[in-house]
Amino acid sequence: MRGRARLLVSVVLVAALVDSGVFAWMALWSHAADPGAFFGGDHESYRQAAIRLASTGSPYHPLLFAGPIANDVKNVPIAYLYPPPLAQLFVPLLGIPAFTLAAWSSAVQGLIVAIVFPLVYRRFAFNLAWSSVLGVWLIAGVSNPVHFAIYGGNLSGWIAISIAIALVAPRRAGPVVATLMGIVKMTPGILLVPALLTRTARLPVAAVGLLVVGTSVAISPFAWAEWLRALPNIFQFPPWDGAENFSPVVITSAIGLPQVGSVLTLLISATAIVGAVVLARSGRWYGSIAAAATALLFATSSVGSHYLAILTPLVIAALPNSSRTARVALTAFIITTIVPWFAPEPSLVLRALYLFAALAACITVTIQLARYPTGEPTRSRVTSRGLVVDTGRAELA
């Protein structure tokens, strides 16, 4: 009887997965070659930076030194705001047509997500039945943020993958990948907080960081000097004015209270960073990563719906041993990731709900994952009293 139930669940999940794939193809991917489509759109920033780097030695557009440029999709070609390594990486790729490069990038990211996200679930569920794999694929498959991050070439897709690897391989590979993301883009540097405070990770993180940065500086010292010169204006980059921005600053500004949003942003990010430090120092790597991801998500005034992709692996990790209350918050988040398919220009109320769902998910995954010490999660079960370890040692009794 149990075998028949599992077969029925698998059939339902396969049907749902196929339906979500067909829907995503019709709504998004089938339009990749259309004129004006944003397929690989963010790659244009990296490509243009690589062209400038190859011709002038600096990946930064001259307008960036004149003052903060507008945070508008039309300015993508000139809005390279990252350290030089990403532009350096794109220099040898300039000979590849933009569409081809975007297609390969999307395919590689999709394949990694399909492999690593189920491994995240297995690490915390201690098994990986086909129904579990299909369920994880469905969570990612229905997620508009995951699809659009991969589709548009935004680094949030790679950040989501790096967080997933950090959960699967907490000892060395995870911290090293977090280090690389921090070097490529400044804001993921928050993920270095747990890496640098974890004894087993400190040496490989320092070694990889020094090697990559040292090599990059040796190749393009002028580019790094230009980055330092551009930093004041980069830090003043204004909020994205897109309809999907649900940052506290943008939402409260819409009702005439921008200062409230600024205080909320500072409060959330500061609390999350402190939480990441405390959890890392107490040997709670997984919770520390979740807290750092919270700071990463809310530390800026531009939080597009595709940024929710970075929370997806954390939600997958928190699901197996979550309490009923936690599952409500996690399910609400999963539903939230479906909404952008049907509301590409959400109302202010809907964006406020995005903010609430994202913040609730961040708090939930941090609490859930903070119960595990660094290393192999201990087999556990959920009782009315909390999370109890089957070996008799209570992590949260």
WOWOBEL-V232166 format. One record per residue. OMEGA is omega in whole degrees, -180 to 180 (999 if undefined). Layout:
# WOWOBEL-V232166
omega
OMEGA
OMEGA
This chain:
# WOWOBEL-V232166
omega
180
179
179
179
179
178
179
178
-180
179
179
-179
178
179
179
-180
178
179
-180
178
178
180
180
179
-178
-176
-172
-168
-179
-179
-175
-177
180
176
179
178
-177
179
-176
-175
-180
176
-178
176
-178
180
180
177
178
178
179
180
-178
-175
-175
-176
179
179
-172
-179
-179
-179
-179
180
180
-179
179
178
-178
178
-175
-178
179
-179
180
-178
-178
-173
172
-172
-173
172
-174
-172
-179
177
177
179
-177
-180
179
-180
-175
180
180
178
-175
-178
180
180
179
180
179
179
180
-179
-179
179
179
179
180
178
-179
-179
-170
-178
174
177
175
180
-178
-177
-177
178
177
174
-179
174
180
178
177
177
-179
178
178
177
180
178
178
-176
180
-175
175
178
180
-180
-173
176
179
-179
-175
-180
179
-178
179
175
179
177
177
178
-180
177
178
178
178
179
-178
-176
-173
-173
-175
-175
180
178
179
178
177
177
-179
179
178
178
-178
-179
-170
-171
177
175
176
179
177
-180
178
-179
-177
-179
177
-171
-176
-176
-170
-178
178
178
179
-178
-180
180
180
-180
-177
-179
180
178
-180
179
180
-180
-175
-180
-180
-180
179
176
178
178
178
180
-178
-174
-180
179
176
180
179
179
-174
179
175
-177
179
-177
-177
-180
-179
178
179
-179
-177
-178
180
176
-179
178
174
-180
-177
-179
178
179
179
179
179
179
180
-178
-178
-176
-180
179
-180
180
177
178
179
180
-178
-178
179
-179
179
176
180
-174
-174
177
179
177
179
179
178
177
176
177
179
-177
-172
-175
-179
180
177
-179
179
-176
-180
177
178
178
-176
178
-174
179
178
177
178
179
-175
-174
-170
-175
-177
176
180
180
179
-179
176
180
-179
177
178
177
-180
177
179
-178
178
-173
-178
175
-174
-180
-178
176
-173
176
179
179
-179
178
176
176
174
-178
-179
-179
-180
-180
178
178
179
180
-177
-178
179
179
-178
-175
177
180
-177
172
179
-180
180
176
-179
179
-173
175
-178
176
180
-179
-179
-179
-176
180
-175
-180
179
179
-175
172
176
-176
999
